[in-house]
Amino acid sequence: MERTINLCPGIGASAHIIQHTELLFPSVYFEQPHLYLVQQGHKRVRWQQHEVVAHAGELLIIDGGQTVDIINGLSDEGIFSCQLLICDPLLFHVQQTPDETAPPAPLDAVLALRNLPCALMHSFETTSLALALKQRFPPIIIRHKMLEILLWLKQFNISFIHNEARNLTQRVRRCLATDPHNIWTAAKVAESLSMSEVVLRRKLSLENTALRNLMIDVRMSSALTLLQSTDWPISAISQHVGYESSSRFAERFRKRFGFAPTAIRGHQRIMEPGAIQPYGLSLMEVPE
């Protein structure tokens, strides 16, 4: 079966990530909580001088609203693979059981669960299957399966909180991510956020960012996900994120991440010298 991203609005999404080259993805932003069940290799996440590593058979959790560096390490067979579940924030209110009155404590930015119960792993696999075969499952059953995952995490005192966008940069990201193929002008973005173009540009400037940089970053982040999680040709991914020219897309992708799109799928085995800065140095959001 061809790999793709399986999305059910209001519930979440699943994907099977495969990578054949060990690469560093710098400053990747996560809008929603991501759950990675590592199957082969290991997943290393770094943020604010912290580091968490999850190995095969372990669950790595990245909460929404985080920007982290990621390294997907290869197994002895030369492959990294994992199953991904993305939780829709609309489900988060059900994590609180009827006898609870206090709101859940905030989740650490990133954490790894080890020694997983077999029942939790089985639940993860069946939830992924239900999303992949969503035409064969009633939506209420798929929703129930995703809620089962959240309730399992509750057993580990892990709860997600639906946070509103903390700043304008996050609000603009959400807007742009709804359609990365679209040519978003400042006027279009401002209208969608119910503000003037002048106010939009001024507030983004105060947050030390620019609309053009955000647009490029959203497009390249979307392309990264598609390269890892689908079997789409690179030309199709290029068009999906708004680039008619595959060579122009490849140039932008290389500037953002430091390697060609083909590297993710194993067509380029060696990282380019000097492409990635050592962790801890300032990483520009979108190198130009």
Salt bridges, closest charged atoms under 4 A:
GLU31 OE2 - ARG174 NE 2.32
GLU51 OE2 - ARG44 NH1 2.86
GLU51 OE1 - ARG46 NE 2.85
GLU58 OE1 - ARG114 NH1 2.65
GLU100 OE2 - LYS154 NZ 3.19
GLU148 OE1 - LYS145 NZ 3.67
GLU197 OE2 - ARG201 NE 3.40
ASP217 OD2 - ARG173 NH2 2.91
ASP217 OD1 - ARG256 NE 2.46
ASP231 OD1 - ARG3 NE 3.19
GLU251 OE1 - ARG248 NH1 3.26
GLU251 OE2 - LYS255 NZ 3.63
GLU272 OE2 - ARG254 NH1 2.01
GLU285 OE2 - ARG173 NH2 2.61
GLU288 OE1 - ARG212 NH2 3.57
GLU288 OE1 - ARG252 NH1 2.72
